Amino acid sequence: MTGILVVERSATLHHLLTRTLQAAQAGSWSELSTYADTLDHLGRANDMGQPYGLLILGAPARMTRDFEDLLIYLRNPRVRKTAVLLLAHEKNQAIDSFIADRPDAQFLLWSNFSRIPTVIGQLLPNAGLTATAAVESSNPQLESAISLPAPTVDLASIGAAPTPSAPVEKLGIRVLFVDDSASIRLAYKQLLDRNGYDCDTAGTITEAFNKAAAGHYDLFIIDYFLPDGNGDELCRRLKALPATANGTIAIITGTYREDVIKRCLEAGAVECTFKNEAKELFLARMGGLARQIRLQKNAGNERQRLDGILGSVGDGVFGVDAQGVINFVNPTALRMLGHEDESALLGMNAQHAIHHSDEHGRALRDDESPMLQVYRSNESIARIETVFWNVEREAVPVECSVLPLDIGGRREGSMVVFRDIGERRTTDRMHWELIHDPLTGLFNGRHFAQLLAQDIARRREHGGYGACCISISIVTRISLMPAELQSAIGWSPTSPRPWVSVCVKAMCWRGSKAIGLRYC
């Protein structure tokens, strides 16, 4: 049997298929609108020995159980005599799997519906199509014959598929088009998709809001009159939702009404378009919005990149204006100063929040604060040691630098870069105590032994002589100190001479030969 069975649930798309087959002079065909009826009808036709030659099947936007059952049935070898042309708005896993299992099946996007006559000619050579109808729909008369009709909006000029050309570069902009008319949604979706946008659609305020909350959209195009409310209501709801507050909103309406436009602009829309305007003008308006969106994205990406750089820096960084008011701070600075969130410092005066007192805890007046003077003069200072104060009112010793912040050739305040030197000071103090006497502050025996070891190493490597001078008079005075002080500095009270021997028990070397030690 060479008959054609057309199955499509959407009245608009069903009409489109009918007009397409009429223009292609495909003869007669049968029509069904549900997948369950199609399953029963195909079964009876096969049982009667009268299978269809071609099934033109429109897929649903979302997979349903009835449609999946129909695909399973069409995989049956008994039905392989019936070729299948599957139409959908986009491919999915179920469709890919079916096409792979049925070599005689073909898939077309609805946006390429003008190729339907050609594909029918390939799948069903005896369908009775005219020679011109089996060619790609570059024929203007055929293109006009299969256009979508509409009483108020020229959907044919909006949604008609163009002659195949080079692939359109994707703009990377997601659009949610909201309109209660299924045919208008389809036409504008096709138009936007063909021009590089990624368009999704919704028919009500509720559906649009749920989609917006679940996914990320850059641009919302909203019809004003919707079944469950007006477009300005949806604008307000989108602006109130944090996930969509930064989205760009345009209103689309059928007639020019100042009150409608005013309410929508006040609710957050930035553009108003009309359904009866030329598609070139509509695309030009959308192109302007797309450029703004890309600029916003670039600025946001640059801000994220800079935030990432600031966040990865090991030093604390914060910025101030000319009056010392903090306008940015990185995570390292927050951690050093004990703050959990930047909101605790943003907008605060750095003089009052960070460096209000000196290292002794004495409060500094504005005219006494060197940091504040640098902010006001737009000068720079490098690597000075001072103290900042954390959230617990504890002093944090820091080494900091202040640099003028120039943006676009203008002075926009200063940037402070600092690091906590508390650990370094502790280490320096421990090292000092290790090589100094705690009572006199002079170098101790450990330091003396280190110097001798270094000199011996040099003599071993380069040869020559080294000399050491020890004042016996100082040693004699130490012997007169109280016993507890002598013990504190490692003094042996037996005799100064053995103590000197212990301190300078080292050899002078010439080349690799030991030449002895002499007391002078």
C-alpha angles and dihedrals in degrees: 000000000000098000123130125229117200118200120182128143097199113085091210095051091042089056089048091054092048092052090047094052091046091052090048091051090232093164119226128348140171125243134210131172105199132060093220092056090046092054092052094043094051090048093053092045091053092045089054091050092245105112120175118253094218136019116200103198127186112208121220121247088244124030115258131193092245092053093047090050089052092052090050090052092049089056089062111111088227089067097045091104088072113079116215131217108191119199125192141150091241139359123257138179095269092053093046091051092049094049090050091053095046112054090182092056124092133194129217132180115233087237087066095048090131087075092062095098091051094050092046088053090053096046096039110026092176095052091112096245115160118245093250092050093057092059123091106279096261088125105106092212092054090045089053093046094058096045120124112257121225132168098215107015123050097230092169091064091044105042105023112123115248127229107281111269139153114322113272115244112246114243095205091233121130116211130195110202113197120196134135093225114087093202093052091047090052094047095049092043090055091047094049095042091051091053097054102271124124101229130192125177141215133185103205141032091251094051092045094049092049092050092047092051092049099044140032116255126177098195132031119197107191132188110223099222110058131164095249101035146321130299095248089061091056090047091057093046092051093048090049093053111085092215092057103026093103095048119116115241129203125180121219120196139166098231137032110254120162094205091054093048092046094051092049095048090049089050093056108277116136101191139033124205133180129227094223096054121103116276089236090061091046091051090047090054091048090047090057091050090046091055091052090049092051091050090051090048092049091049091048092048091049090050090050090049092051091045088052091051092048090046093053095048112106093215126075113255131186134162130219136185124235091281093051097255111151114240102169138012132181127229093253091058091048091052094048091050094043098244121141098201135027091233088077090067108024110105092014123121108251091216091060098036105038117011105024096130139036125247091275092056095253111146114244123222117224091255090051096052111098091194094055091048090054091050092052096045095045089229127139133236127189132216103339121163118233140131131265122196122233130212090273090057090249122142116248113197108223142174109219143177127200120209129184112248112226118188118178091345093305128110107245099175131278140302121222120206117188142164132201109252096178092106091045091052090049090050092048090050093049091049091049092051090048094060101028134072108246093217103044100023089228126129111278134219093274091060090046091052091049091053091050092049091050092049092048090051090052091049092051091052102039105017124223131104136295130204134208127190122201121183107228090193090063089048089051091051091050089055089061093055121106114275095249091056091047089052092049092059095041097254120165106214095205098087138332091229097063089045090055089049090053093049096049102032094140137113130239112226134205108195103317097328125101110225100181140247129278132193116223 
